[in-house]
Amino acid sequence: MRLILITAFVLGICFTKNTYASIAVVVNKSNPVTDISYSELKIILEARKQYWDNGEKITLIFKPITSNETRTLIDMVYKIKYEEFDKYWFLRVYNNKIMEFPKILNSAGTINILVSEIPGAIAFIGVDEVSKRGNIKVLRVNGKMPDEDGYPFK
């Protein structure tokens, strides 16, 4: 019995998906940015930078708080409890630091469409969910694509 439990535990570890490795940062193809530093991305995610260098308003798009992608961002960037994520944004609006909340969408397909239609949009979805069609592109982060060693969300 003990051997079965140990084997099950080891197999569970071996087959557990690394959620960090599967996140892509996507923007509209018209966005001139192709590579973004992790520190600049953090500034954007914290809403301390609300416009791209070309003057386009940044529109943050997230999956729901229950998604691996958003939880990864909360763990790595915001470093707050999941339950405090909504409060984080409410306080920014209340204190007039931002004019509108980020968009929260359930469907990766809808996120792809919205990023395609909003020139300043930036979203965080699974690499396997990025549309091959449409008007979007995946950004390099610190010079790395999601499938390369050294990508910050691995």
MIDOSE-1310 file (N, C-alpha, C; in nm, 2 decimals, decimal comma, always signed):
residues 154
mrli	+0,08/-0,12/+0,00/+0,00/+0,00/+0,00/+0,09/+0,13/+0,00; +0,19/+0,12/+0,08/+0,28/+0,24/+0,09/+0,35/+0,26/-0,05; +0,39/+0,16/-0,11/+0,45/+0,17/-0,24/+0,36/+0,23/-0,35; +0,23/+0,19/-0,34/+0,13/+0,24/-0,43/+0,12/+0,40/-0,41
lita	+0,11/+0,44/-0,28/+0,10/+0,58/-0,25/+0,22/+0,66/-0,30; +0,34/+0,61/-0,28/+0,46/+0,67/-0,32/+0,46/+0,68/-0,47; +0,43/+0,57/-0,54/+0,42/+0,57/-0,69/+0,32/+0,68/-0,74; +0,21/+0,68/-0,68/+0,10/+0,78/-0,72/+0,15/+0,92/-0,70
fvlg	+0,22/+0,94/-0,59/+0,27/+1,08/-0,56/+0,37/+1,12/-0,66; +0,47/+1,03/-0,69/+0,57/+1,06/-0,79/+0,51/+1,09/-0,93; +0,42/+1,00/-0,97/+0,36/+1,02/-1,10/+0,28/+1,15/-1,10; +0,21/+1,19/-0,99/+0,14/+1,31/-0,99/+0,23/+1,43/-1,01
icft	+0,35/+1,43/-0,95/+0,45/+1,53/-0,96/+0,50/+1,54/-1,11; +0,53/+1,42/-1,16/+0,58/+1,42/-1,30/+0,48/+1,47/-1,40; +0,35/+1,45/-1,38/+0,25/+1,49/-1,48/+0,18/+1,61/-1,45; +0,22/+1,68/-1,34/+0,16/+1,81/-1,31/+0,21/+1,91/-1,40
knty	+0,12/+1,99/-1,46/+0,15/+2,09/-1,56/+0,21/+2,21/-1,49; +0,32/+2,27/-1,54/+0,37/+2,39/-1,50/+0,29/+2,50/-1,56; +0,21/+2,57/-1,48/+0,12/+2,68/-1,53/+0,20/+2,80/-1,58; +0,31/+2,82/-1,52/+0,39/+2,94/-1,56/+0,44/+2,92/-1,71
asia	+0,47/+2,80/-1,75/+0,53/+2,78/-1,88/+0,43/+2,80/-1,99; +0,31/+2,81/-1,96/+0,21/+2,81/-2,07/+0,15/+2,95/-2,09; +0,20/+3,05/-2,03/+0,14/+3,19/-2,05/+0,21/+3,27/-2,16; +0,12/+3,32/-2,25/+0,17/+3,41/-2,35/+0,12/+3,55/-2,33
vvvn	+0,20/+3,65/-2,36/+0,16/+3,79/-2,35/+0,13/+3,83/-2,49; +0,00/+3,87/-2,51/-0,04/+3,90/-2,65/-0,09/+4,04/-2,66; -0,06/+4,10/-2,78/-0,11/+4,24/-2,81/-0,16/+4,24/-2,95; -0,22/+4,35/-2,98/-0,26/+4,38/-3,12/-0,14/+4,39/-3,21
ksnp	-0,15/+4,34/-3,33/-0,04/+4,34/-3,43/+0,00/+4,48/-3,46; -0,08/+4,58/-3,45/-0,05/+4,72/-3,48/+0,04/+4,78/-3,38; +0,05/+4,72/-3,26/+0,13/+4,76/-3,15/+0,28/+4,75/-3,19; +0,36/+4,86/-3,19/+0,50/+4,85/-3,24/+0,59/+4,77/-3,14
vtdi	+0,54/+4,74/-3,02/+0,62/+4,66/-2,92/+0,63/+4,52/-2,97; +0,75/+4,46/-2,97/+0,77/+4,32/-3,00/+0,84/+4,25/-2,88; +0,91/+4,33/-2,80/+0,98/+4,27/-2,68/+0,96/+4,37/-2,57; +0,92/+4,32/-2,45/+0,90/+4,40/-2,34/+0,98/+4,34/-2,22
syse	+1,03/+4,43/-2,14/+1,11/+4,38/-2,02/+1,00/+4,34/-1,91; +1,04/+4,25/-1,83/+0,96/+4,21/-1,72/+0,92/+4,33/-1,63; +1,02/+4,42/-1,61/+0,99/+4,53/-1,52/+0,89/+4,63/-1,58; +0,90/+4,65/-1,72/+0,80/+4,73/-1,78/+0,66/+4,67/-1,78
lkii	+0,66/+4,54/-1,80/+0,53/+4,46/-1,80/+0,47/+4,48/-1,66; +0,55/+4,47/-1,56/+0,50/+4,48/-1,42/+0,44/+4,62/-1,40; +0,51/+4,73/-1,45/+0,46/+4,86/-1,44/+0,32/+4,87/-1,51; +0,31/+4,81/-1,62/+0,18/+4,81/-1,70/+0,07/+4,74/-1,62
lear	+0,11/+4,62/-1,56/+0,01/+4,54/-1,49/-0,03/+4,61/-1,36; +0,05/+4,69/-1,30/+0,02/+4,77/-1,18/-0,06/+4,90/-1,22; -0,08/+4,92/-1,34/-0,15/+5,04/-1,40/-0,07/+5,17/-1,36; +0,06/+5,16/-1,35/+0,15/+5,28/-1,33/+0,18/+5,33/-1,47
kqyw	+0,17/+5,25/-1,57/+0,18/+5,30/-1,71/+0,05/+5,27/-1,78; -0,02/+5,37/-1,83/-0,15/+5,34/-1,89/-0,16/+5,37/-2,04; -0,04/+5,41/-2,10/-0,04/+5,44/-2,24/+0,09/+5,38/-2,30; +0,08/+5,32/-2,42/+0,20/+5,28/-2,49/+0,28/+5,40/-2,53
dnge	+0,40/+5,37/-2,57/+0,49/+5,48/-2,61/+0,43/+5,56/-2,73; +0,35/+5,49/-2,81/+0,29/+5,55/-2,93/+0,17/+5,63/-2,90; +0,13/+5,64/-2,77/+0,02/+5,72/-2,72/-0,11/+5,64/-2,71; -0,11/+5,52/-2,76/-0,23/+5,43/-2,75/-0,26/+5,39/-2,61
kitl	-0,39/+5,40/-2,57/-0,43/+5,36/-2,43/-0,41/+5,21/-2,41; -0,35/+5,17/-2,30/-0,34/+5,03/-2,27/-0,47/+4,98/-2,21; -0,52/+4,87/-2,27/-0,64/+4,80/-2,22/-0,59/+4,67/-2,17; -0,60/+4,65/-2,04/-0,56/+4,52/-1,98/-0,68/+4,42/-1,99
ifkp	-0,65/+4,30/-2,03/-0,75/+4,20/-2,04/-0,70/+4,07/-1,97; -0,78/+4,02/-1,88/-0,74/+3,91/-1,80/-0,85/+3,80/-1,82; -0,81/+3,68/-1,79/-0,91/+3,57/-1,77/-0,96/+3,58/-1,62; -1,06/+3,51/-1,59/-1,11/+3,52/-1,45/-1,01/+3,48/-1,34
itsn	-1,03/+3,52/-1,22/-0,94/+3,50/-1,11/-0,91/+3,35/-1,09; -1,00/+3,26/-1,13/-0,98/+3,12/-1,11/-0,89/+3,06/-1,22; -0,85/+3,13/-1,32/-0,77/+3,08/-1,43/-0,62/+3,07/-1,38; -0,55/+2,97/-1,44/-0,41/+2,96/-1,41/-0,33/+3,08/-1,45
etrt	-0,36/+3,14/-1,56/-0,29/+3,26/-1,61/-0,30/+3,38/-1,51; -0,42/+3,41/-1,47/-0,44/+3,52/-1,38/-0,38/+3,49/-1,24; -0,40/+3,37/-1,19/-0,34/+3,33/-1,06/-0,18/+3,34/-1,07; -0,13/+3,31/-1,18/+0,02/+3,32/-1,20/+0,06/+3,47/-1,19
lidm	-0,01/+3,55/-1,26/+0,02/+3,70/-1,25/+0,00/+3,75/-1,11; -0,10/+3,71/-1,04/-0,12/+3,75/-0,90/+0,00/+3,70/-0,82; +0,04/+3,58/-0,83/+0,15/+3,53/-0,75/+0,28/+3,60/-0,79; +0,31/+3,62/-0,92/+0,44/+3,67/-0,96/+0,45/+3,82/-0,96
vyki	+0,35/+3,89/-0,99/+0,35/+4,03/-1,01/+0,29/+4,11/-0,90; +0,17/+4,08/-0,87/+0,09/+4,15/-0,77/+0,13/+4,11/-0,63; +0,16/+3,98/-0,61/+0,20/+3,93/-0,48/+0,10/+3,96/-0,37; -0,03/+3,94/-0,40/-0,14/+3,96/-0,31/-0,22/+3,83/-0,31
kyee	-0,31/+3,82/-0,21/-0,40/+3,71/-0,21/-0,50/+3,72/-0,32; -0,55/+3,60/-0,37/-0,64/+3,60/-0,48/-0,77/+3,68/-0,45; -0,81/+3,67/-0,33/-0,93/+3,74/-0,29/-0,92/+3,89/-0,29; -0,80/+3,94/-0,29/-0,78/+4,09/-0,29/-0,76/+4,15/-0,43
fdky	-0,77/+4,06/-0,53/-0,74/+4,11/-0,67/-0,85/+4,22/-0,71; -0,97/+4,19/-0,69/-1,08/+4,28/-0,72/-1,06/+4,41/-0,64; -1,03/+4,40/-0,51/-1,02/+4,51/-0,43/-0,90/+4,60/-0,48; -0,79/+4,54/-0,53/-0,68/+4,61/-0,58/-0,72/+4,71/-0,69
wflr	-0,81/+4,66/-0,78/-0,86/+4,74/-0,89/-0,96/+4,84/-0,84; -1,05/+4,80/-0,75/-1,15/+4,90/-0,70/-1,08/+5,02/-0,64; -0,97/+4,99/-0,56/-0,90/+5,10/-0,50/-0,84/+5,19/-0,60; -0,79/+5,14/-0,71/-0,73/+5,22/-0,81/-0,83/+5,31/-0,88
vynn	-0,95/+5,26/-0,90/-1,06/+5,34/-0,95/-1,10/+5,45/-0,85; -1,12/+5,40/-0,73/-1,17/+5,49/-0,62/-1,07/+5,61/-0,60; -0,94/+5,58/-0,61/-0,84/+5,68/-0,59/-0,80/+5,76/-0,71; -0,88/+5,74/-0,82/-0,86/+5,81/-0,95/-0,72/+5,78/-1,01
kime	-0,67/+5,66/-0,99/-0,55/+5,62/-1,05/-0,57/+5,56/-1,19; -0,69/+5,50/-1,21/-0,73/+5,45/-1,34/-0,87/+5,49/-1,36; -0,91/+5,50/-1,49/-1,05/+5,54/-1,53/-1,14/+5,42/-1,54; -1,09/+5,30/-1,57/-1,18/+5,19/-1,59/-1,11/+5,06/-1,54
fpki	-1,19/+4,96/-1,51/-1,13/+4,83/-1,46/-1,07/+4,76/-1,58; -0,98/+4,66/-1,56/-0,94/+4,57/-1,67/-1,06/+4,49/-1,71; -1,05/+4,44/-1,83/-1,16/+4,36/-1,88/-1,13/+4,21/-1,84; -1,23/+4,15/-1,79/-1,22/+4,01/-1,75/-1,31/+3,92/-1,84
lnsa	-1,25/+3,83/-1,91/-1,33/+3,75/-2,01/-1,30/+3,60/-1,98; -1,40/+3,52/-1,99/-1,39/+3,38/-1,97/-1,33/+3,30/-2,09; -1,35/+3,35/-2,21/-1,32/+3,27/-2,32/-1,19/+3,32/-2,39; -1,09/+3,23/-2,41/-0,97/+3,27/-2,48/-1,00/+3,32/-2,63
gtin	-1,11/+3,26/-2,69/-1,15/+3,30/-2,82/-1,19/+3,45/-2,82; -1,27/+3,48/-2,72/-1,32/+3,62/-2,71/-1,20/+3,71/-2,68; -1,11/+3,67/-2,60/-0,99/+3,75/-2,57/-0,91/+3,77/-2,70; -0,89/+3,67/-2,78/-0,82/+3,69/-2,91/-0,89/+3,79/-2,99
ilvs	-1,02/+3,78/-3,00/-1,10/+3,87/-3,08/-1,09/+4,02/-3,03; -1,10/+4,03/-2,90/-1,09/+4,17/-2,84/-0,95/+4,23/-2,86; -0,85/+4,15/-2,84/-0,71/+4,20/-2,87/-0,69/+4,24/-3,01; -0,76/+4,16/-3,10/-0,75/+4,19/-3,25/-0,82/+4,32/-3,28
eipg	-0,92/+4,36/-3,20/-1,00/+4,48/-3,23/-0,95/+4,60/-3,15; -0,88/+4,59/-3,05/-0,84/+4,70/-2,97/-0,69/+4,72/-2,98; -0,65/+4,83/-3,05/-0,50/+4,85/-3,08/-0,41/+4,85/-2,95; -0,46/+4,90/-2,84/-0,38/+4,91/-2,72/-0,39/+4,79/-2,62
aiaf	-0,47/+4,69/-2,66/-0,49/+4,58/-2,57/-0,37/+4,49/-2,54; -0,36/+4,44/-2,42/-0,26/+4,34/-2,38/-0,33/+4,24/-2,30; -0,31/+4,11/-2,33/-0,38/+4,00/-2,26/-0,28/+3,89/-2,22; -0,32/+3,80/-2,14/-0,24/+3,69/-2,09/-0,32/+3,56/-2,10
igvd	-0,28/+3,48/-2,19/-0,36/+3,36/-2,22/-0,26/+3,24/-2,24; -0,31/+3,12/-2,24/-0,23/+3,01/-2,26/-0,17/+3,01/-2,40; -0,05/+2,96/-2,41/+0,02/+2,96/-2,54/-0,06/+2,88/-2,64; -0,12/+2,77/-2,60/-0,20/+2,69/-2,69/-0,34/+2,75/-2,73
evsk	-0,37/+2,87/-2,66/-0,50/+2,94/-2,69/-0,48/+3,06/-2,78; -0,35/+3,09/-2,82/-0,33/+3,20/-2,90/-0,38/+3,17/-3,04; -0,46/+3,26/-3,10/-0,51/+3,24/-3,23/-0,40/+3,26/-3,34; -0,40/+3,17/-3,43/-0,31/+3,18/-3,54/-0,36/+3,27/-3,65
rgni	-0,49/+3,30/-3,64/-0,55/+3,40/-3,73/-0,58/+3,52/-3,65; -0,61/+3,63/-3,72/-0,65/+3,75/-3,65/-0,53/+3,85/-3,64; -0,56/+3,95/-3,57/-0,47/+4,06/-3,57/-0,39/+4,07/-3,43; -0,33/+3,96/-3,39/-0,26/+3,96/-3,26/-0,12/+3,90/-3,28
kvlr	-0,04/+3,93/-3,18/+0,10/+3,88/-3,18/+0,14/+3,85/-3,04; +0,23/+3,76/-3,02/+0,29/+3,72/-2,89/+0,41/+3,81/-2,87; +0,42/+3,87/-2,75/+0,54/+3,95/-2,72/+0,65/+3,87/-2,66; +0,77/+3,90/-2,69/+0,89/+3,85/-2,62/+0,89/+3,92/-2,48
vngk	+0,93/+3,85/-2,38/+0,95/+3,91/-2,25/+1,09/+3,89/-2,21; +1,16/+4,00/-2,19/+1,31/+4,00/-2,17/+1,38/+3,92/-2,28; +1,33/+3,94/-2,40/+1,40/+3,88/-2,52/+1,36/+3,74/-2,54; +1,27/+3,68/-2,46/+1,24/+3,54/-2,47/+1,09/+3,51/-2,51
mpde	+1,07/+3,41/-2,59/+0,93/+3,37/-2,62/+0,90/+3,26/-2,52; +0,77/+3,23/-2,50/+0,72/+3,14/-2,40/+0,79/+3,00/-2,41; +0,83/+2,96/-2,53/+0,89/+2,82/-2,54/+1,04/+2,82/-2,52; +1,10/+2,94/-2,48/+1,25/+2,95/-2,47/+1,29/+2,95/-2,32
dgyp	+1,40/+2,89/-2,30/+1,46/+2,89/-2,16/+1,48/+3,04/-2,12; +1,45/+3,07/-1,99/+1,47/+3,20/-1,94/+1,34/+3,29/-1,95; +1,24/+3,23/-2,01/+1,11/+3,31/-2,02/+1,06/+3,32/-1,87; +1,03/+3,45/-1,83/+1,00/+3,47/-1,69/+0,87/+3,40/-1,63
fk	+0,78/+3,35/-1,72/+0,66/+3,29/-1,66/+0,68/+3,14/-1,66; +0,80/+3,08/-1,66/+0,82/+2,94/-1,65/+0,84/+2,90/-1,51
